Amino acid sequence: MPDTILVPFDGSEGAMRALHLAVERARDKPQGRVHLVTVHPPLRVYGEIQVYVGDKKAAEMAAQHNRKILEPAEQVLRSSGVAFASSTEEGDAAEKIVECAKAVGAGEIVMGSRGLGRIAGLVMGSVTTKVLHLTQIPVTLVK
């Protein structure tokens, strides 16, 4: 569905600005919709901590965390009236963003130029740079 705009969302200010731009763009499309995706790294529960937090509990905690990340964005979308869906992925952020864009048939990706990573890139974040290299669809970066 080329009228779908994928917005990777990590809760950062840049991601929220990207979401607002995506809402504006979706309104201009005949069947405009936004698909939010948040990606977390693979869960690793090992050693003594496994006794206290098993894989199932870790997955539940990750799901709760992802809901907290997506909730503000979903509130914006509900109040905008733009059709939307959201999903969470586990793995390499850039790879999962590109895979999600393909899976939902997104016509473009609108994303913040930097996320919440501890080490910011000199010009762009590393996830952003990797998405630009991996995808074939248009990407709009929002500062």
N, CA, C and O atoms as CSV, one atom per row, in Angstrom:
chain,resi,resn,atom,element,x,y,z
A,1,MET,N,N,0.840,-1.171,0.000
A,1,MET,CA,C,0.000,0.000,0.000
A,1,MET,C,C,0.893,1.244,0.000
A,1,MET,O,O,1.364,1.650,1.062
A,2,PRO,N,N,1.136,1.855,-1.159
A,2,PRO,CA,C,2.070,2.979,-1.250
A,2,PRO,C,C,1.649,4.215,-0.458
A,2,PRO,O,O,2.466,5.108,-0.237
A,3,ASP,N,N,0.390,4.282,-0.029
A,3,ASP,CA,C,-0.041,5.419,0.780
A,3,ASP,C,C,0.320,5.252,2.250
A,3,ASP,O,O,0.017,6.119,3.070
A,4,THR,N,N,0.965,4.138,2.585
A,4,THR,CA,C,1.393,3.896,3.962
A,4,THR,C,C,2.760,4.527,4.197
A,4,THR,O,O,3.686,4.361,3.404
A,5,ILE,N,N,2.861,5.246,5.292
A,5,ILE,CA,C,4.121,5.871,5.696
A,5,ILE,C,C,4.607,5.151,6.946
A,5,ILE,O,O,3.896,5.084,7.949
A,6,LEU,N,N,5.811,4.617,6.883
A,6,LEU,CA,C,6.388,3.938,8.045
A,6,LEU,C,C,7.128,4.952,8.907
A,6,LEU,O,O,7.942,5.730,8.408
A,7,VAL,N,N,6.840,4.936,10.197
A,7,VAL,CA,C,7.526,5.813,11.140
A,7,VAL,C,C,8.170,4.954,12.228
A,7,VAL,O,O,7.473,4.442,13.104
A,8,PRO,N,N,9.498,4.792,12.179
A,8,PRO,CA,C,10.189,4.123,13.283
A,8,PRO,C,C,10.098,5.032,14.510
A,8,PRO,O,O,10.410,6.220,14.430
A,9,PHE,N,N,9.677,4.480,15.624
A,9,PHE,CA,C,9.433,5.323,16.797
A,9,PHE,C,C,10.140,4.764,18.020
A,9,PHE,O,O,9.913,3.623,18.423
A,10,ASP,N,N,11.013,5.599,18.611
A,10,ASP,CA,C,11.753,5.184,19.808
A,10,ASP,C,C,11.474,6.086,21.003
A,10,ASP,O,O,12.108,5.954,22.050
A,11,GLY,N,N,10.525,6.999,20.844
A,11,GLY,CA,C,10.187,7.899,21.936
A,11,GLY,C,C,11.004,9.175,21.971
A,11,GLY,O,O,10.767,10.029,22.826
A,12,SER,N,N,11.955,9.329,21.069
A,12,SER,CA,C,12.793,10.532,21.050
A,12,SER,C,C,12.013,11.717,20.483
A,12,SER,O,O,10.977,11.547,19.840
A,13,GLU,N,N,12.529,12.916,20.733
A,13,GLU,CA,C,11.900,14.122,20.192
A,13,GLU,C,C,11.919,14.100,18.671
A,13,GLU,O,O,10.951,14.510,18.030
A,14,GLY,N,N,13.014,13.624,18.092
A,14,GLY,CA,C,13.103,13.540,16.634
A,14,GLY,C,C,12.062,12.601,16.055
A,14,GLY,O,O,11.478,12.884,15.008
A,15,ALA,N,N,11.826,11.482,16.732
A,15,ALA,CA,C,10.810,10.533,16.270
A,15,ALA,C,C,9.419,11.154,16.355
A,15,ALA,O,O,8.586,10.923,15.479
A,16,MET,N,N,9.161,11.938,17.399
A,16,MET,CA,C,7.854,12.593,17.531
A,16,MET,C,C,7.676,13.644,16.438
A,16,MET,O,O,6.585,13.778,15.884
A,17,ARG,N,N,8.725,14.382,16.125
A,17,ARG,CA,C,8.628,15.358,15.027
A,17,ARG,C,C,8.392,14.641,13.699
A,17,ARG,O,O,7.625,15.114,12.860
A,18,ALA,N,N,9.053,13.503,13.514
A,18,ALA,CA,C,8.844,12.713,12.296
A,18,ALA,C,C,7.397,12.241,12.216
A,18,ALA,O,O,6.799,12.245,11.141
A,19,LEU,N,N,6.842,11.840,13.336
A,19,LEU,CA,C,5.452,11.394,13.361
A,19,LEU,C,C,4.511,12.515,12.938
A,19,LEU,O,O,3.599,12.288,12.143
A,20,HIS,N,N,4.719,13.706,13.452
A,20,HIS,CA,C,3.854,14.837,13.082
A,20,HIS,C,C,3.940,15.129,11.583
A,20,HIS,O,O,2.926,15.422,10.949
A,21,LEU,N,N,5.135,15.050,11.021
A,21,LEU,CA,C,5.278,15.243,9.577
A,21,LEU,C,C,4.564,14.128,8.819
A,21,LEU,O,O,3.896,14.390,7.819
A,22,ALA,N,N,4.695,12.907,9.277
A,22,ALA,CA,C,4.036,11.774,8.620
A,22,ALA,C,C,2.518,11.932,8.647
A,22,ALA,O,O,1.844,11.598,7.672
A,23,VAL,N,N,1.980,12.434,9.744
A,23,VAL,CA,C,0.533,12.678,9.832
A,23,VAL,C,C,0.114,13.683,8.767
A,23,VAL,O,O,-0.880,13.473,8.071
A,24,GLU,N,N,0.866,14.777,8.637
A,24,GLU,CA,C,0.555,15.781,7.610
A,24,GLU,C,C,0.584,15.154,6.220
A,24,GLU,O,O,-0.315,15.386,5.413
A,25,ARG,N,N,1.605,14.369,5.946
A,25,ARG,CA,C,1.726,13.734,4.629
A,25,ARG,C,C,0.624,12.712,4.390
A,25,ARG,O,O,0.101,12.617,3.280
A,26,ALA,N,N,0.269,11.954,5.408
A,26,ALA,CA,C,-0.786,10.942,5.257
A,26,ALA,C,C,-2.119,11.601,4.919
A,26,ALA,O,O,-2.903,11.054,4.144
A,27,ARG,N,N,-2.374,12.758,5.488
A,27,ARG,CA,C,-3.623,13.484,5.196
A,27,ARG,C,C,-3.707,13.896,3.731
A,27,ARG,O,O,-4.802,14.056,3.193
A,28,ASP,N,N,-2.562,14.066,3.088
A,28,ASP,CA,C,-2.530,14.481,1.679
A,28,ASP,C,C,-2.673,13.315,0.715
A,28,ASP,O,O,-2.751,13.530,-0.494
A,29,LYS,N,N,-2.708,12.095,1.215
A,29,LYS,CA,C,-2.788,10.916,0.349
A,29,LYS,C,C,-4.220,10.382,0.353
A,29,LYS,O,O,-4.910,10.462,1.370
A,30,PRO,N,N,-4.670,9.838,-0.784
A,30,PRO,CA,C,-6.047,9.343,-0.864
A,30,PRO,C,C,-6.387,8.309,0.214
A,30,PRO,O,O,-7.462,8.365,0.811
A,31,GLN,N,N,-5.488,7.383,0.459
A,31,GLN,CA,C,-5.713,6.365,1.487
A,31,GLN,C,C,-4.558,6.385,2.490
A,31,GLN,O,O,-4.051,5.343,2.906
A,32,GLY,N,N,-4.164,7.589,2.858
A,32,GLY,CA,C,-3.003,7.756,3.729
A,32,GLY,C,C,-3.166,7.096,5.078
A,32,GLY,O,O,-4.210,7.197,5.721
A,33,ARG,N,N,-2.120,6.424,5.490
A,33,ARG,CA,C,-2.089,5.782,6.802
A,33,ARG,C,C,-0.645,5.762,7.298
A,33,ARG,O,O,0.296,5.873,6.512
A,34,VAL,N,N,-0.491,5.622,8.582
A,34,VAL,CA,C,0.827,5.584,9.207
A,34,VAL,C,C,0.994,4.227,9.876
A,34,VAL,O,O,0.073,3.712,10.509
A,35,HIS,N,N,2.177,3.662,9.724
A,35,HIS,CA,C,2.512,2.440,10.453
A,35,HIS,C,C,3.693,2.757,11.358
A,35,HIS,O,O,4.779,3.089,10.884
A,36,LEU,N,N,3.473,2.654,12.659
A,36,LEU,CA,C,4.535,2.855,13.649
A,36,LEU,C,C,5.252,1.543,13.896
A,36,LEU,O,O,4.628,0.482,13.939
A,37,VAL,N,N,6.555,1.617,14.057
A,37,VAL,CA,C,7.299,0.421,14.462
A,37,VAL,C,C,8.339,0.830,15.499
A,37,VAL,O,O,9.015,1.848,15.354
A,38,THR,N,N,8.451,0.031,16.530
A,38,THR,CA,C,9.533,0.204,17.491
A,38,THR,C,C,10.316,-1.104,17.516
A,38,THR,O,O,9.745,-2.191,17.429
A,39,VAL,N,N,11.618,-0.977,17.637
A,39,VAL,CA,C,12.493,-2.154,17.581
A,39,VAL,C,C,13.359,-2.181,18.834
A,39,VAL,O,O,13.945,-1.172,19.225
A,40,HIS,N,N,13.425,-3.348,19.450
A,40,HIS,CA,C,14.325,-3.498,20.593
A,40,HIS,C,C,15.353,-4.571,20.266
A,40,HIS,O,O,15.086,-5.467,19.464
A,41,PRO,N,N,16.529,-4.484,20.886
A,41,PRO,CA,C,17.565,-5.490,20.620
A,41,PRO,C,C,17.113,-6.863,21.107
A,41,PRO,O,O,16.213,-6.963,21.941
A,42,PRO,N,N,17.731,-7.908,20.593
A,42,PRO,CA,C,17.381,-9.256,21.051
A,42,PRO,C,C,17.542,-9.371,22.569
A,42,PRO,O,O,18.502,-8.869,23.153
A,43,LEU,N,N,16.587,-10.038,23.174
A,43,LEU,CA,C,16.641,-10.234,24.621
A,43,LEU,C,C,17.666,-11.301,24.954
A,43,LEU,O,O,17.732,-12.343,24.303
A,44,ARG,N,N,18.461,-11.032,25.969
A,44,ARG,CA,C,19.456,-11.997,26.409
A,44,ARG,C,C,19.345,-12.137,27.928
A,44,ARG,O,O,19.735,-11.243,28.678
A,45,VAL,N,N,18.822,-13.243,28.353
A,45,VAL,CA,C,18.737,-13.531,29.785
A,45,VAL,C,C,19.650,-14.721,30.040
A,45,VAL,O,O,19.409,-15.815,29.528
A,46,TYR,N,N,20.692,-14.509,30.825
A,46,TYR,CA,C,21.660,-15.582,31.046
A,46,TYR,C,C,22.226,-15.498,32.461
A,46,TYR,O,O,22.011,-14.525,33.184
A,47,GLY,N,N,22.945,-16.532,32.827
A,47,GLY,CA,C,23.596,-16.563,34.133
A,47,GLY,C,C,22.601,-16.636,35.274
A,47,GLY,O,O,21.490,-17.144,35.118
A,48,GLU,N,N,23.011,-16.124,36.418
A,48,GLU,CA,C,22.200,-16.199,37.631
A,48,GLU,C,C,20.876,-15.460,37.512
A,48,GLU,O,O,19.908,-15.808,38.188
A,49,ILE,N,N,20.825,-14.451,36.666
A,49,ILE,CA,C,19.585,-13.681,36.537
A,49,ILE,C,C,18.440,-14.528,35.979
A,49,ILE,O,O,17.271,-14.201,36.186
A,50,GLN,N,N,18.769,-15.617,35.270
A,50,GLN,CA,C,17.728,-16.493,34.736
A,50,GLN,C,C,16.837,-17.050,35.835
A,50,GLN,O,O,15.661,-17.330,35.602
A,51,VAL,N,N,17.389,-17.211,37.022
A,51,VAL,CA,C,16.604,-17.726,38.148
A,51,VAL,C,C,15.481,-16.749,38.491
A,51,VAL,O,O,14.382,-17.164,38.860
A,52,TYR,N,N,15.759,-15.456,38.367
A,52,TYR,CA,C,14.800,-14.423,38.759
A,52,TYR,C,C,13.948,-13.930,37.591
A,52,TYR,O,O,12.767,-13.626,37.755
A,53,VAL,N,N,14.556,-13.856,36.429
A,53,VAL,CA,C,13.850,-13.361,35.246
A,53,VAL,C,C,14.097,-14.346,34.113
A,53,VAL,O,O,15.160,-14.335,33.491
A,54,GLY,N,N,13.129,-15.181,33.852
A,54,GLY,CA,C,13.253,-16.134,32.755
A,54,GLY,C,C,12.937,-15.476,31.425
A,54,GLY,O,O,12.586,-14.298,31.373
A,55,ASP,N,N,13.062,-16.239,30.354
A,55,ASP,CA,C,12.801,-15.714,29.012
A,55,ASP,C,C,11.380,-15.179,28.875
A,55,ASP,O,O,11.162,-14.130,28.267
A,56,LYS,N,N,10.412,-15.903,29.442
A,56,LYS,CA,C,9.014,-15.476,29.331
A,56,LYS,C,C,8.800,-14.132,30.023
A,56,LYS,O,O,8.172,-13.236,29.459
A,57,LYS,N,N,9.317,-13.989,31.233
A,57,LYS,CA,C,9.171,-12.733,31.979
A,57,LYS,C,C,9.898,-11.604,31.263
A,57,LYS,O,O,9.386,-10.486,31.203
A,58,ALA,N,N,11.077,-11.871,30.720
A,58,ALA,CA,C,11.827,-10.850,29.983
A,58,ALA,C,C,11.035,-10.386,28.766
A,58,ALA,O,O,11.013,-9.194,28.458
A,59,ALA,N,N,10.385,-11.319,28.072
A,59,ALA,CA,C,9.570,-10.964,26.905
A,59,ALA,C,C,8.375,-10.110,27.327
A,59,ALA,O,O,8.019,-9.159,26.632
A,60,GLU,N,N,7.758,-10.441,28.456
A,60,GLU,CA,C,6.637,-9.642,28.969
A,60,GLU,C,C,7.098,-8.227,29.320
A,60,GLU,O,O,6.403,-7.252,29.034
A,61,MET,N,N,8.264,-8.123,29.937
A,61,MET,CA,C,8.801,-6.811,30.303
A,61,MET,C,C,9.114,-5.991,29.058
A,61,MET,O,O,8.859,-4.787,29.027
A,62,ALA,N,N,9.666,-6.637,28.031
A,62,ALA,CA,C,9.961,-5.938,26.777
A,62,ALA,C,C,8.671,-5.449,26.129
A,62,ALA,O,O,8.621,-4.330,25.620
A,63,ALA,N,N,7.631,-6.271,26.144
A,63,ALA,CA,C,6.342,-5.879,25.560
A,63,ALA,C,C,5.765,-4.672,26.295
A,63,ALA,O,O,5.246,-3.752,25.663
A,64,GLN,N,N,5.849,-4.669,27.623
A,64,GLN,CA,C,5.377,-3.526,28.412
A,64,GLN,C,C,6.164,-2.271,28.062
A,64,GLN,O,O,5.590,-1.197,27.882
A,65,HIS,N,N,7.467,-2.413,27.969
A,65,HIS,CA,C,8.330,-1.279,27.631
A,65,HIS,C,C,7.959,-0.724,26.256
A,65,HIS,O,O,7.862,0.490,26.080
A,66,ASN,N,N,7.752,-1.609,25.286
A,66,ASN,CA,C,7.395,-1.173,23.936
A,66,ASN,C,C,6.046,-0.464,23.918
A,66,ASN,O,O,5.879,0.516,23.192
A,67,ARG,N,N,5.078,-0.942,24.704
A,67,ARG,CA,C,3.773,-0.277,24.785
A,67,ARG,C,C,3.955,1.145,25.303
A,67,ARG,O,O,3.335,2.079,24.794
A,68,LYS,N,N,4.810,1.311,26.323
A,68,LYS,CA,C,5.059,2.644,26.875
A,68,LYS,C,C,5.690,3.561,25.832
A,68,LYS,O,O,5.383,4.752,25.779
A,69,ILE,N,N,6.565,3.008,25.011
A,69,ILE,CA,C,7.199,3.806,23.960
A,69,ILE,C,C,6.166,4.241,22.929
A,69,ILE,O,O,6.145,5.404,22.527
A,70,LEU,N,N,5.310,3.317,22.499
A,70,LEU,CA,C,4.359,3.602,21.420
A,70,LEU,C,C,3.147,4.421,21.857
A,70,LEU,O,O,2.548,5.107,21.029
A,71,GLU,N,N,2.777,4.370,23.112
A,71,GLU,CA,C,1.539,5.014,23.565
A,71,GLU,C,C,1.438,6.497,23.206
A,71,GLU,O,O,0.399,6.904,22.685
A,72,PRO,N,N,2.458,7.332,23.455
A,72,PRO,CA,C,2.325,8.750,23.085
A,72,PRO,C,C,2.107,8.941,21.578
A,72,PRO,O,O,1.346,9.815,21.164
A,73,ALA,N,N,2.767,8.135,20.779
A,73,ALA,CA,C,2.606,8.238,19.324
A,73,ALA,C,C,1.207,7.807,18.907
A,73,ALA,O,O,0.594,8.431,18.040
A,74,GLU,N,N,0.704,6.749,19.517
A,74,GLU,CA,C,-0.645,6.289,19.194
A,74,GLU,C,C,-1.687,7.317,19.612
A,74,GLU,O,O,-2.708,7.463,18.940
A,75,GLN,N,N,-1.454,8.029,20.704
A,75,GLN,CA,C,-2.373,9.095,21.119
A,75,GLN,C,C,-2.414,10.203,20.079
A,75,GLN,O,O,-3.486,10.710,19.749
A,76,VAL,N,N,-1.246,10.582,19.562
A,76,VAL,CA,C,-1.188,11.601,18.509
A,76,VAL,C,C,-1.984,11.139,17.297
A,76,VAL,O,O,-2.755,11.907,16.722
A,77,LEU,N,N,-1.796,9.889,16.913
A,77,LEU,CA,C,-2.487,9.372,15.732
A,77,LEU,C,C,-3.992,9.261,15.950
A,77,LEU,O,O,-4.769,9.577,15.049
A,78,ARG,N,N,-4.409,8.824,17.118
A,78,ARG,CA,C,-5.854,8.748,17.398
A,78,ARG,C,C,-6.492,10.132,17.303
A,78,ARG,O,O,-7.567,10.282,16.723
A,79,SER,N,N,-5.838,11.133,17.863
A,79,SER,CA,C,-6.413,12.480,17.839
A,79,SER,C,C,-6.351,13.107,16.450
A,79,SER,O,O,-7.121,14.020,16.151
A,80,SER,N,N,-5.448,12.630,15.601
A,80,SER,CA,C,-5.326,13.185,14.244
A,80,SER,C,C,-6.394,12.655,13.302
A,80,SER,O,O,-6.726,13.295,12.304
A,81,GLY,N,N,-6.930,11.485,13.621
A,81,GLY,CA,C,-7.912,10.868,12.730
A,81,GLY,C,C,-7.296,10.095,11.580
A,81,GLY,O,O,-8.021,9.527,10.763
A,82,VAL,N,N,-5.974,10.059,11.498
A,82,VAL,CA,C,-5.292,9.322,10.431
A,82,VAL,C,C,-5.300,7.834,10.791
A,82,VAL,O,O,-5.052,7.462,11.938
A,83,ALA,N,N,-5.584,6.999,9.806
A,83,ALA,CA,C,-5.560,5.549,10.027
A,83,ALA,C,C,-4.135,5.123,10.372
A,83,ALA,O,O,-3.166,5.638,9.815
A,84,PHE,N,N,-4.028,4.174,11.299
A,84,PHE,CA,C,-2.683,3.733,11.673
A,84,PHE,C,C,-2.699,2.316,12.209
A,84,PHE,O,O,-3.735,1.765,12.581
A,85,ALA,N,N,-1.512,1.759,12.230
A,85,ALA,CA,C,-1.252,0.470,12.861
A,85,ALA,C,C,0.108,0.599,13.525
A,85,ALA,O,O,0.876,1.508,13.211
A,86,SER,N,N,0.401,-0.307,14.438
A,86,SER,CA,C,1.717,-0.276,15.072
A,86,SER,C,C,2.200,-1.693,15.298
A,86,SER,O,O,1.414,-2.635,15.402
A,87,SER,N,N,3.509,-1.818,15.370
A,87,SER,CA,C,4.098,-3.132,15.605
A,87,SER,C,C,5.407,-2.968,16.359
A,87,SER,O,O,6.003,-1.892,16.388
A,88,THR,N,N,5.833,-4.060,16.962
A,88,THR,CA,C,7.129,-4.084,17.625
A,88,THR,C,C,7.946,-5.211,17.018
A,88,THR,O,O,7.413,-6.253,16.637
A,89,GLU,N,N,9.230,-4.985,16.936
A,89,GLU,CA,C,10.147,-5.960,16.353
A,89,GLU,C,C,11.323,-6.151,17.292
A,89,GLU,O,O,11.624,-5.294,18.123
A,90,GLU,N,N,11.974,-7.275,17.147
A,90,GLU,CA,C,13.170,-7.574,17.930
A,90,GLU,C,C,14.307,-7.870,16.969
A,90,GLU,O,O,14.159,-8.688,16.062
A,91,GLY,N,N,15.443,-7.208,17.162
A,91,GLY,CA,C,16.601,-7.463,16.322
A,91,GLY,C,C,17.350,-6.188,16.010
A,91,GLY,O,O,17.241,-5.195,16.729
A,92,ASP,N,N,18.112,-6.223,14.932
A,92,ASP,CA,C,18.854,-5.054,14.479
A,92,ASP,C,C,17.855,-3.998,14.019
A,92,ASP,O,O,17.025,-4.265,13.150
A,93,ALA,N,N,17.930,-2.806,14.595
A,93,ALA,CA,C,16.916,-1.782,14.342
A,93,ALA,C,C,16.777,-1.441,12.860
A,93,ALA,O,O,15.667,-1.442,12.329
A,94,ALA,N,N,17.878,-1.153,12.196
A,94,ALA,CA,C,17.803,-0.748,10.791
A,94,ALA,C,C,17.243,-1.860,9.917
A,94,ALA,O,O,16.389,-1.617,9.064
A,95,GLU,N,N,17.720,-3.067,10.129
A,95,GLU,CA,C,17.235,-4.193,9.325
A,95,GLU,C,C,15.748,-4.422,9.541
A,95,GLU,O,O,15.014,-4.667,8.584
A,96,LYS,N,N,15.299,-4.344,10.781
A,96,LYS,CA,C,13.882,-4.563,11.081
A,96,LYS,C,C,13.015,-3.437,10.530
A,96,LYS,O,O,11.892,-3.688,10.092
A,97,ILE,N,N,13.509,-2.214,10.543
A,97,ILE,CA,C,12.762,-1.090,9.971
A,97,ILE,C,C,12.544,-1.318,8.483
A,97,ILE,O,O,11.432,-1.150,7.981
A,98,VAL,N,N,13.595,-1.699,7.782
A,98,VAL,CA,C,13.492,-1.934,6.339
A,98,VAL,C,C,12.587,-3.130,6.053
A,98,VAL,O,O,11.768,-3.079,5.135
A,99,GLU,N,N,12.724,-4.201,6.827
A,99,GLU,CA,C,11.847,-5.367,6.654
A,99,GLU,C,C,10.388,-4.996,6.888
A,99,GLU,O,O,9.507,-5.437,6.151
A,100,CYS,N,N,10.134,-4.194,7.904
A,100,CYS,CA,C,8.765,-3.778,8.212
A,100,CYS,C,C,8.202,-2.920,7.080
A,100,CYS,O,O,7.041,-3.073,6.700
A,101,ALA,N,N,9.018,-2.024,6.547
A,101,ALA,CA,C,8.565,-1.183,5.432
A,101,ALA,C,C,8.120,-2.047,4.259
A,101,ALA,O,O,7.090,-1.780,3.640
A,102,LYS,N,N,8.893,-3.076,3.956
A,102,LYS,CA,C,8.522,-3.998,2.874
A,102,LYS,C,C,7.247,-4.753,3.217
A,102,LYS,O,O,6.349,-4.876,2.384
A,103,ALA,N,N,7.168,-5.256,4.440
A,103,ALA,CA,C,6.029,-6.081,4.852
A,103,ALA,C,C,4.708,-5.319,4.798
A,103,ALA,O,O,3.680,-5.890,4.436
A,104,VAL,N,N,4.728,-4.038,5.155
A,104,VAL,CA,C,3.484,-3.256,5.153
A,104,VAL,C,C,3.277,-2.517,3.836
A,104,VAL,O,O,2.274,-1.825,3.664
A,105,GLY,N,N,4.224,-2.661,2.904
A,105,GLY,CA,C,4.101,-2.003,1.606
A,105,GLY,C,C,4.212,-0.493,1.688
A,105,GLY,O,O,3.545,0.226,0.945
A,106,ALA,N,N,5.054,-0.011,2.592
A,106,ALA,CA,C,5.200,1.434,2.775
A,106,ALA,C,C,5.762,2.093,1.523
A,106,ALA,O,O,6.642,1.548,0.856
A,107,GLY,N,N,5.244,3.258,1.223
A,107,GLY,CA,C,5.743,4.040,0.098
A,107,GLY,C,C,6.896,4.939,0.495
A,107,GLY,O,O,7.644,5.417,-0.358
A,108,GLU,N,N,7.036,5.168,1.787
A,108,GLU,CA,C,8.145,5.979,2.286
A,108,GLU,C,C,8.344,5.728,3.773
A,108,GLU,O,O,7.467,5.215,4.469
A,109,ILE,N,N,9.526,6.107,4.230
A,109,ILE,CA,C,9.869,6.052,5.649
A,109,ILE,C,C,10.136,7.482,6.089
A,109,ILE,O,O,10.897,8.205,5.446
A,110,VAL,N,N,9.511,7.886,7.182
A,110,VAL,CA,C,9.768,9.205,7.763
A,110,VAL,C,C,10.306,8.944,9.159
A,110,VAL,O,O,9.620,8.360,9.998
A,111,MET,N,N,11.533,9.379,9.405
A,111,MET,CA,C,12.166,9.054,10.684
A,111,MET,C,C,13.029,10.191,11.200
A,111,MET,O,O,13.486,11.039,10.434
A,112,GLY,N,N,13.243,10.197,12.502
A,112,GLY,CA,C,14.146,11.161,13.103
A,112,GLY,C,C,15.570,10.893,12.653
A,112,GLY,O,O,15.948,9.751,12.395
A,113,SER,N,N,16.352,11.951,12.563
A,113,SER,CA,C,17.729,11.776,12.097
A,113,SER,C,C,18.608,11.124,13.159
A,113,SER,O,O,19.647,10.548,12.837
A,114,ARG,N,N,18.197,11.213,14.421
A,114,ARG,CA,C,18.911,10.555,15.520
A,114,ARG,C,C,17.896,10.031,16.512
A,114,ARG,O,O,16.841,10.627,16.728
A,115,GLY,N,N,18.235,8.911,17.105
A,115,GLY,CA,C,17.337,8.333,18.096
A,115,GLY,C,C,17.857,8.538,19.497
A,115,GLY,O,O,18.557,9.507,19.790
A,116,LEU,N,N,17.504,7.615,20.347
A,116,LEU,CA,C,17.879,7.703,21.753
A,116,LEU,C,C,19.176,6.988,22.080
A,116,LEU,O,O,19.508,6.824,23.254
A,117,GLY,N,N,19.920,6.557,21.063
A,117,GLY,CA,C,21.175,5.855,21.304
A,117,GLY,C,C,22.130,6.694,22.131
A,117,GLY,O,O,22.108,7.923,22.068
A,118,ARG,N,N,22.981,6.011,22.918
A,118,ARG,CA,C,23.894,6.730,23.811
A,118,ARG,C,C,24.983,7.468,23.046
A,118,ARG,O,O,25.447,8.519,23.490
A,119,ILE,N,N,25.394,6.936,21.912
A,119,ILE,CA,C,26.455,7.581,21.144
A,119,ILE,C,C,25.840,8.112,19.859
A,119,ILE,O,O,25.466,7.335,18.980
A,120,ALA,N,N,25.734,9.422,19.748
A,120,ALA,CA,C,25.127,10.022,18.561
A,120,ALA,C,C,26.150,10.059,17.432
A,120,ALA,O,O,27.345,10.238,17.666
A,121,GLY,N,N,25.667,9.888,16.211
A,121,GLY,CA,C,26.544,9.978,15.049
A,121,GLY,C,C,26.990,11.414,14.843
A,121,GLY,O,O,26.399,12.336,15.406
A,122,LEU,N,N,28.024,11.611,14.043
A,122,LEU,CA,C,28.503,12.966,13.797
A,122,LEU,C,C,27.448,13.795,13.079
A,122,LEU,O,O,27.213,14.945,13.448
A,123,VAL,N,N,26.813,13.235,12.069
A,123,VAL,CA,C,25.779,13.950,11.337
A,123,VAL,C,C,24.434,13.264,11.514
A,123,VAL,O,O,23.423,13.924,11.756
A,124,MET,N,N,24.422,11.952,11.395
A,124,MET,CA,C,23.200,11.173,11.533
A,124,MET,C,C,23.473,9.998,12.455
A,124,MET,O,O,24.618,9.583,12.634
A,125,GLY,N,N,22.427,9.481,13.024
A,125,GLY,CA,C,22.572,8.294,13.850
A,125,GLY,C,C,22.934,7.085,13.013
A,125,GLY,O,O,22.693,7.069,11.806
A,126,SER,N,N,23.507,6.082,13.636
A,126,SER,CA,C,23.941,4.887,12.907
A,126,SER,C,C,22.766,4.100,12.337
A,126,SER,O,O,22.879,3.532,11.252
A,127,VAL,N,N,21.640,4.057,13.050
A,127,VAL,CA,C,20.459,3.361,12.525
A,127,VAL,C,C,19.969,4.070,11.268
A,127,VAL,O,O,19.651,3.428,10.267
A,128,THR,N,N,19.911,5.383,11.326
A,128,THR,CA,C,19.471,6.170,10.172
A,128,THR,C,C,20.361,5.912,8.967
A,128,THR,O,O,19.869,5.677,7.864
A,129,THR,N,N,21.654,5.954,9.174
A,129,THR,CA,C,22.600,5.725,8.085
A,129,THR,C,C,22.402,4.341,7.476
A,129,THR,O,O,22.408,4.194,6.254
A,130,LYS,N,N,22.228,3.339,8.311
A,130,LYS,CA,C,22.053,1.974,7.818
A,130,LYS,C,C,20.733,1.820,7.064
A,130,LYS,O,O,20.685,1.141,6.038
A,131,VAL,N,N,19.660,2.444,7.562
A,131,VAL,CA,C,18.374,2.396,6.848
A,131,VAL,C,C,18.537,2.980,5.452
A,131,VAL,O,O,18.045,2.412,4.478
A,132,LEU,N,N,19.223,4.109,5.353
A,132,LEU,CA,C,19.432,4.744,4.045
A,132,LEU,C,C,20.150,3.813,3.077
A,132,LEU,O,O,19.860,3.818,1.881
A,133,HIS,N,N,21.077,3.022,3.580
A,133,HIS,CA,C,21.817,2.090,2.726
A,133,HIS,C,C,21.015,0.853,2.359
A,133,HIS,O,O,21.208,0.287,1.283
A,134,LEU,N,N,20.116,0.426,3.240
A,134,LEU,CA,C,19.402,-0.831,3.022
A,134,LEU,C,C,18.108,-0.705,2.222
A,134,LEU,O,O,17.698,-1.659,1.561
A,135,THR,N,N,17.469,0.445,2.272
A,135,THR,CA,C,16.144,0.556,1.661
A,135,THR,C,C,16.195,1.108,0.244
A,135,THR,O,O,17.133,1.802,-0.148
A,136,GLN,N,N,15.160,0.776,-0.503
A,136,GLN,CA,C,15.023,1.284,-1.864
A,136,GLN,C,C,13.913,2.324,-1.957
A,136,GLN,O,O,13.723,2.930,-3.011
A,137,ILE,N,N,13.176,2.538,-0.868
A,137,ILE,CA,C,12.082,3.505,-0.908
A,137,ILE,C,C,12.557,4.840,-0.347
A,137,ILE,O,O,13.560,4.892,0.365
A,138,PRO,N,N,11.844,5.921,-0.663
A,138,PRO,CA,C,12.246,7.236,-0.161
A,138,PRO,C,C,12.251,7.295,1.369
A,138,PRO,O,O,11.399,6.710,2.036
A,139,VAL,N,N,13.235,8.017,1.898
A,139,VAL,CA,C,13.356,8.227,3.341
A,139,VAL,C,C,13.442,9.726,3.589
A,139,VAL,O,O,14.262,10.418,2.985
A,140,THR,N,N,12.600,10.216,4.470
A,140,THR,CA,C,12.670,11.611,4.892
A,140,THR,C,C,13.202,11.636,6.313
A,140,THR,O,O,12.667,10.970,7.199
A,141,LEU,N,N,14.264,12.414,6.525
A,141,LEU,CA,C,14.859,12.548,7.853
A,141,LEU,C,C,14.401,13.855,8.474
A,141,LEU,O,O,14.384,14.897,7.818
A,142,VAL,N,N,14.033,13.791,9.735
A,142,VAL,CA,C,13.539,14.958,10.450
A,142,VAL,C,C,14.479,15.248,11.608
A,142,VAL,O,O,14.789,14.361,12.404
A,143,LYS,N,N,14.934,16.501,11.701
A,143,LYS,CA,C,15.824,16.894,12.805
A,143,LYS,C,C,15.013,17.278,14.012
A,143,LYS,O,O,15.576,17.638,15.045
